[in-house]
Amino acid sequence: MVDFVNSPAMSEIKERSCFIHVDVPGHEENSPDLPDSYQFPSLQTLGEDLITVLDFLHVRYAVGLGEGAGANVLARCGLAHPRRLLGLILVNCTASTSSVADAFRSRFSRWRGADISQSEEDFLIYHKFGHQISSDPLEAGERDRTLAEYRSRLRGNLNTHNIKQYVRAFINRKDLVLRGCQPDILLITGMLSPYSTVIEKMYKELDKERVTILKVDRAGDVLAETKRYDGKTVLVTGGTAGMGLEIAADFAHRGARVIVACPFEDEGLHGKKLIIRSSGNENVVFKLLDLASLQSIRNFASDILKTEDRLDILVNNAGVGIPGDFLTADGMNFIMQVNYFGTFLLTMLLLPLLKKTGTTSEPSRIVNTSSVLHKFGKIDFNNWNKTGYWAKMRIYGNSKLCLALFTRELAKRMKNPTVIVNIVDPGAVGTRIFNSSRIAWASFVSFMALILFKHPWEGAQTALYAATSDRAGKFTGEYFKNCQRVQASELIYDEKLAARVWEESPAKIAQSLLLFCQGQGLLTSLPPPGVERRMSRAMSMEEYDKPNIRRLSLTPSVAESPPHRKL
């Protein structure tokens, strides 16, 4: 619990709160053995007497935060002194004497010696981590490291003789009856905790007006330290507001160098300030990036390649809703360019740095943000960028379908990948994306979305899962929703269609660049056949690996250039 309170994520709360950590008798570090004549108090006695600590410190009111046996003790204190505890946050708190204790009771019948035995250690580990001790072997490395650290602490500065007595008191506890408890209660458990079903049953029996339950997916120890990213670099497009801001802030809390990108300087600088203030991590950089401008994308990518020596994670979060059906200066449909073509170009330009950073044991990751509306998308290569042809919602669906198909094909083309790429569907999230709709009721829709849909923090969790989870890291080209791999629409798995999208996308981007140059008077004649031939051919992965290639360049070689051509 002390490690949890001292974690960087708690820094903002600690600034406004005073935490009092209470050890049960004999549990402070380097504590001597309790005398043989000492009668270790029951959990009920500990709970009733806990109020004396508040009296001694002249604390009138408090909020209780405890885990496991500590949560049980705090709950008993709340029952005994309801006017002193304003609320209870109980992590893996069990009301009955059954469940895990029964499964291990027989193994504690022959405790011998002063040192902690293997059976006692097993009990404490199972109590702390639950089913994580036998979870998916894909995460075995991280799990073994965590368990080794916990075992080391048990065998280190804590007095194992005294631990035995506390465990005995916990196993011999009497039922805890929370019905009628006056303080508000937040019950927290992990889905992999040995107590999850017991706590759900407890919740069903309590007054819902005073009790809330929070279940954390894929966790046994919900207070465990999150994976750190010190020394790593993470780039989040659209990382200055909404869901992207939550993603960027999470990585900043984990110690990463975070680069956030958006097309608005005021928003970018404000978002950077929020991330630094929240995380205490000063290594946050804001850079301008407008996905509606191919030139901006190329400038941004060039800057990243010059200034950054590594890129561990690219989160393509930026996107627009249905702001309108119009063309950008590059001659592309605005929604298609921001949500797909711009993201495609940015990803391919940054791919060499991602491949340089990643290894086969720890590959770099690309996370592309799609949407359930990809199911309403349609691929019509002749009308990708037409205005007045599609309904705006269909254009949005088209863009997300293209992004998913691109993700699948990129994953397929990566041989012996040092980069993995996956798709995430955050679900319906209440962000400002609806404000971009050029309709009279856009503000109302945004307001209702904030009330009815997921909070941006909730929407960010699947992207964070795909970017950080060891299990997700074993997959590439897959579709994730609600922090698990799911089946997307059938079109996404059409390999021929994905290959065609891959082949057509560079040609469309190059064609737009050509039209833009012509519109600006930068080209005095049509390009020679060599240029047309190059931009109609899909680029291979090997070409993208070459550091000196002029990607999507419209400039022909000297041998191909006619004397009269000027740029």
Rosetta blueprint (number, residue, H / E / L):
1 M L
2 V H
3 D H
4 F H
5 V H
6 N L
7 S L
8 P H
9 A H
10 M H
11 S H
12 E H
13 I H
14 K H
15 E H
16 R L
17 S L
18 C L
19 F L
20 I L
21 H L
22 V L
23 D L
24 V L
25 P L
26 G L
27 H L
28 E L
29 E L
30 N L
31 S L
32 P L
33 D L
34 L L
35 P L
36 D L
37 S L
38 Y L
39 Q L
40 F L
41 P L
42 S L
43 L H
44 Q H
45 T H
46 L H
47 G H
48 E H
49 D H
50 L L
51 I H
52 T H
53 V H
54 L H
55 D H
56 F H
57 L L
58 H L
59 V L
60 R L
61 Y L
62 A E
63 V E
64 G E
65 L E
66 G E
67 E E
68 G L
69 A H
70 G H
71 A H
72 N H
73 V H
74 L H
75 A H
76 R H
77 C H
78 G H
79 L H
80 A H
81 H L
82 P L
83 R L
84 R L
85 L E
86 L E
87 G E
88 L E
89 I E
90 L E
91 V E
92 N L
93 C L
94 T L
95 A L
96 S L
97 T L
98 S L
99 S L
100 V H
101 A H
102 D H
103 A H
104 F H
105 R H
106 S H
107 R H
108 F H
109 S L
110 R L
111 W L
112 R L
113 G L
114 A L
115 D L
116 I L
117 S L
118 Q H
119 S H
120 E H
121 E H
122 D H
123 F H
124 L H
125 I H
126 Y H
127 H H
128 K H
129 F H
130 G H
131 H H
132 Q H
133 I H
134 S H
135 S L
136 D L
137 P H
138 L H
139 E H
140 A H
141 G H
142 E H
143 R H
144 D H
145 R H
146 T H
147 L H
148 A H
149 E H
150 Y H
151 R H
152 S H
153 R H
154 L H
155 R L
156 G L
157 N L
158 L L
159 N L
160 T H
161 H H
162 N H
163 I H
164 K H
165 Q H
166 Y H
167 V H
168 R H
169 A H
170 F H
171 I H
172 N L
173 R L
174 K L
175 D L
176 L L
177 V L
178 L L
179 R L
180 G L
181 C L
182 Q L
183 P L
184 D E
185 I E
186 L E
187 L E
188 I E
189 T E
190 G E
191 M L
192 L L
193 S L
194 P L
195 Y L
196 S H
197 T H
198 V H
199 I H
200 E H
201 K H
202 M H
203 Y H
204 K H
205 E L
206 L L
207 D L
208 K L
209 E L
210 R L
211 V E
212 T E
213 I E
214 L E
215 K E
216 V E
217 D L
218 R L
219 A L
220 G L
221 D L
222 V L
223 L L
224 A L
225 E L
226 T L
227 K L
228 R L
229 Y L
230 D L
231 G L
232 K L
233 T E
234 V E
235 L E
236 V E
237 T E
238 G L
239 G L
240 T L
241 A L
242 G H
243 M H
244 G H
245 L H
246 E H
247 I H
248 A H
249 A H
250 D H
251 F H
252 A H
253 H H
254 R L
255 G L
256 A L
257 R E
258 V E
259 I E
260 V E
261 A E
262 C E
263 P L
264 F L
265 E H
266 D H
267 E H
268 G H
269 L H
270 H H
271 G H
272 K H
273 K H
274 L H
275 I H
276 I H
277 R H
278 S H
279 S H
280 G L
281 N L
282 E L
283 N L
284 V E
285 V E
286 F E
287 K E
288 L E
289 L L
290 D L
291 L L
292 A L
293 S L
294 L H
295 Q H
296 S H
297 I H
298 R H
299 N H
300 F H
301 A H
302 S H
303 D H
304 I H
305 L H
306 K H
307 T H
308 E L
309 D L
310 R L
311 L L
312 D L
313 I E
314 L E
315 V E
316 N E
317 N L
318 A L
319 G L
320 V L
321 G L
322 I L
323 P L
324 G L
325 D L
326 F L
327 L E
328 T L
329 A L
330 D L
331 G L
332 M L
333 N E
334 F H
335 I H
336 M H
337 Q H
338 V H
339 N H
340 Y H
341 F H
342 G H
343 T H
344 F H
345 L H
346 L H
347 T H
348 M H
349 L H
350 L H
351 L H
352 P H
353 L H
354 L H
355 K H
356 K H
357 T H
358 G L
359 T L
360 T L
361 S L
362 E L
363 P L
364 S E
365 R E
366 I E
367 V E
368 N E
369 T E
370 S L
371 S L
372 V H
373 L H
374 H H
375 K H
376 F H
377 G L
378 K L
379 I L
380 D L
381 F H
382 N H
383 N H
384 W L
385 N L
386 K L
387 T L
388 G L
389 Y L
390 W L
391 A L
392 K H
393 M H
394 R H
395 I H
396 Y H
397 G H
398 N H
399 S H
400 K H
401 L H
402 C H
403 L H
404 A H
405 L H
406 F H
407 T H
408 R H
409 E H
410 L H
411 A H
412 K H
413 R H
414 M L
415 K L
416 N L
417 P L
418 T L
419 V E
420 I E
421 V E
422 N E
423 I E
424 V E
425 D E
426 P L
427 G L
428 A L
429 V E
430 G L
431 T L
432 R H
433 I H
434 F H
435 N H
436 S H
437 S L
438 R L
439 I L
440 A L
441 W L
442 A H
443 S H
444 F H
445 V H
446 S H
447 F H
448 M H
449 A H
450 L H
451 I H
452 L H
453 F L
454 K E
455 H L
456 P H
457 W H
458 E H
459 G H
460 A H
461 Q H
462 T H
463 A H
464 L H
465 Y H
466 A H
467 A H
468 T H
469 S L
470 D L
471 R L
472 A H
473 G H
474 K H
475 F L
476 T L
477 G L
478 E L
479 Y E
480 F E
481 K E
482 N L
483 C L
484 Q E
485 R E
486 V E
487 Q L
488 A L
489 S L
490 E H
491 L H
492 I H
493 Y H
494 D L
495 E H
496 K H
497 L H
498 A H
499 A H
500 R H
501 V H
502 W H
503 E H
504 E H
505 S H
506 P H
507 A H
508 K H
509 I H
510 A H
511 Q H
512 S H
513 L H
514 L H
515 L H
516 F H
517 C H
518 Q H
519 G H
520 Q L
521 G L
522 L L
523 L L
524 T L
525 S L
526 L L
527 P L
528 P L
529 P H
530 G H
531 V H
532 E H
533 R H
534 R H
535 M H
536 S L
537 R L
538 A L
539 M L
540 S L
541 M H
542 E H
543 E H
544 Y H
545 D H
546 K L
547 P L
548 N L
549 I L
550 R L
551 R L
552 L L
553 S L
554 L L
555 T L
556 P L
557 S L
558 V L
559 A L
560 E L
561 S L
562 P L
563 P L
564 H L
565 R L
566 K L
567 L L
